[in-house]
Amino acid sequence: MAIVQIADNEPFEKAFKKFKRIVEKEGILTEVKRRQFYEKPSEKKKRKERQARKRMIKALKKKSFI
C-alpha cells in the first residue's frame, strides 16, 4: 500500500509526484492492469517464460555475449 508523508506547507504537485514515484516503484499499476482480465494458467506460464527469456537475453547483452 502506497503511503505518502507530506509536510504541512508542501505543495500538492510535489506530493503527487512522490505518490506517483512510490506507485511506480511498487508496481501497483502494472498489477492492476494484469488483474483486470482473467488469465488462463497456460497463458500465465507462457508469459512467465517470455519474461525469463527476456531477462536472460538482457543479462547476456550486459555481459556482451550477444
WOSUL-V642245 format. One record per helix or strand of 3 or more residues. SS is the DSSP state (H for helix, E for strand). FROM is the first residue (numbers start at 1). LEN is the number of residues. If there is no record, write none. Layout:
SS,FROM,LEN + SS,FROM,LEN
//
This chain:
H,12,15 + H,28,8 + H,41,22
//
